[in-house]
Amino acid sequence: MRWGDAEAAWYADAIAATDYADAVTRCLPVPWDDLLDVGAGSGVLAPAILGSGAHWCAVEPQALMRRRLRRMAESLADRRVVLELHDCGWETLVPGIGAEVLLAANLGATHHDAAGFFDAMRPRWRRAMHWVVPAQPGPSTFCLAGFLPPALHEADMQPACLRTLAQLGAARAPRRIAYADWRFEAAFCDAEAAADHCMDRLGVAADSDRGRAVSAWVHANGVADSRGFVIGCAKRSAVLSWGVP
């Protein structure tokens, strides 16, 4: 299921405030001049990965994210970056679209069909493909799930990248794997708003036993600072790479 505008805006603002882009781009041989960016999101990686005069072919089905991609391209006008934007998901991208380098980052649905995604993308890159996949030893169900203990998030603790690699198998195994450690934090107006966010993502009612336990955990473990009421968790991304380093 794809995000609505409110959820997309919340994620875009939150990820932009983290060290995600710095951590991940340190694992990439950038800049690139011809990029197919699959699931480009808000373009948070763009400033560090696009070279002068780059052709940036971005694939993004979410409307608000596409608006942010256009604004990001405008901010890179001094580098003469040219944005080609496709309003679709990877599954429906028309044949013939490709680039020297393909980047895919945090495409949740692909973890259930890693081999299918790889096979669909293989004809679309000529030099290299880099796929960023969650690798923390903990949940990847929603961004702040790792803030909660396992008894409350009730999610699989196996790193998503292990499932991805198992589905790829030896025939499609990446040439290189690099790891980026970073932290996801989000600031809310108060503890109640932070707890409501977690309960909403978990799909639990505030007046249920689990909902009350989530609220108590958030109140006890969040931190109030100049940003608001902050909760967060450690993240690790695996950058799976194929082709020429």
N, C-alpha and C positions, 0 to 999 in steps of 0.2 A: 504494500500500500504506500502511495506517495504522500509526501508531506503537504499540508496546507501552508498558506503564506505565513501564518503566525508561528508555527513550529519551525519553518524554514528560517524565518528572521531570527528567532531565538537562537537556533544553532549557529547561524552565520556570525552573529555578534559574539557569541560565546567562544567559538573556535578561533576567531580573529584575535581575541584577547589572550590566547594561550601561547606557549612556545612550540606548538605543533609544527608550524611552517619551518621554523629554524631547525628543529630537530630532524624533520624528514628530509629537507633539502640538503642537509649535510651528507646524506646517504646517496645523493644523486649526482651523476656527472653532468652538471648543468653549467652554462645556459644552453638552451636549444633554440634553433631557428625555425624548425618545422615540427609542430607538436599537434598530435591528436589527443585531446584531453577528455577522457570518457568519464561522465559523471563529474563534471567540472565544479559543481557546487557554486560557491560565491567567488571562486578564483583566488582563494587565500594563498595558494602556492605560486601564483603567476608572477609576482614581482621578482622572485628569486630564480625562476626557471626559464624565463623568456629572454632571449637575447635581442639585440638591436635589429630592427627590421623583421622580427619573427612573424611567421604565419601561425596563428593560434586557432585551431579548429576545435571548438568546445561543444561537447554533447551534454545537454542538460534538459531534463523534462519538466523541472519545476519553474513556474513562472517568475516568482520573486527572485530565485537564484539567477535566472537569465537576466533580469534587470540589473542585478549586482554585477554580473559578468560584464555587461555593457559599460557600467560605470568604472569597473576595474580597467577595462581596455582604454577608456578615455583617460584614466590617470596615467597610463603608459604611453600616451601620445608622443612624448618626447623621444621615446625609443622607436617610434614608427611601427608599433605592433599592430598587426591587422587581425581582427577578430572575425572568424566565420562561425556562426552560432547555429546549432541544430537543435530544434525543439522536439526531442524524442529521447527514448532510452536506448541503451546499447542493443537491445533485442530488435529494434525496428530501424536502426540506422541503415540508410540506403547503401547498396553495394557501390564500391568504387571510392568511398571516402577513406583516406589513409594519410600517413605522414611518415617522416623519417623515424620519429620517436612517438610511442604511445604511452600515455600515463593514465592509470586508473587508480583512484583512491577511495577506500572505504565504501565500496559498493556492497551493501549488506546482503542483498539477494544472491549475489554471485557466489557466496560461500556455500550455497546449497547445490550449485552446479558449476564448480570451478572448471572442470574439463570443458563443459559446453561454452563457458565464457572464453576460455583460452582459445578454443578452436575457432570461435566466431571472430576473435580479434587477430588471430595470427596472420591472415591475409592483409591486414590493415597497417602493419608497420614494416618498414624496410631495414631499419638499423637496430632498434632496441625497443623493448617493452618493459615498463616498470609498474608493478602492481603493489599498492600499499594496503596491507591487511592488518587488522588488530592482532596483537600478539601478547598482550598482558595475560598473566596467569589469573584470569578472573572473567567476570561476565562481559559480554559485548552486546547485550540486549538493548541498552540505551546508554547515553553518554555518561550519566552519573550513577549507573548501577553499582560500580565498584566502591562508591562511598558507603553503601549499605553492607552489612554482613551477609554471608550466604543464606542464613536462616530467613532473612527478609527479602532478598532479591530472588531467591529460589531458582537461579539460572545456572547453566552449565559453566563450570570453572575452567574447562579446557580452553586453551588459547585458540581463537578462531583460525589462526594461521596453520595450526596442526591439522584441522579438518580440511582446510583448503589444500594443503600439500598432499594429504592422503587421497583426496579426490583427483588431484592432478596425476599422481602416480609417477613412476620412473620415466615414462616416455615424454612427459611434459614438464619434468622437474626444472625449476629455475637454475640458471647458470650460477647465480650469486644471490645470497640473502644477507641483507644488512639490517641492523636493528636500531631504532630511534626511540629513546626514552623521553617522555614529556609528561605534562600534567594538565588535566582538564579541570577547570574550576568555573563556577557560575555564581554570580551574585544575585540575590533576590532582595525584595524590599524588607522582608522579615522572615523569621523561622517558619511561620505558618505557610507563607508562599513557597518556601523551599520544600516543606513537607508535602504540600498539595501537588507540587510538580512531580515528586517521586511517586506519590500514590497514583497520580494520573498515568504515569508511564507504566506502572505496575498493573494498573487496572483494578485497584482495590478501593473499597469504600472507607471513608474516614472513620465511620462508626463501627467498623469491623475490628476484630482482635488484631489482625495483621496491620490494618491501617493505624490503629492506636500505637502499635509497636514501632512502625515506621516514623510516626510523628515524634515519639519520644526519643528515638535514635537521632533524628535530625536536630531536635532541640538541644540534645546533650553533646553532639559532636560537631555541629557547625560553628563557624567563627564570625563574629560581628566585627567589621572593620570599616574603613572609610568608603569601601565600595558598597556596603550593605551587609546582608547575611550570606556568608560564602560557604558553599560545600564543594568538595572536589575529590579527585582520586588520581592515582598514578596510572599512566598509560604507557604502552609500548607498541610501536608499529613495526611490522616486518616489511621491508621493501624487497619484493621478489623481482628479480631482473633476468631478462633473456636477451640474447643477441650480443652485439659488440659492446664491451664496457665503455 
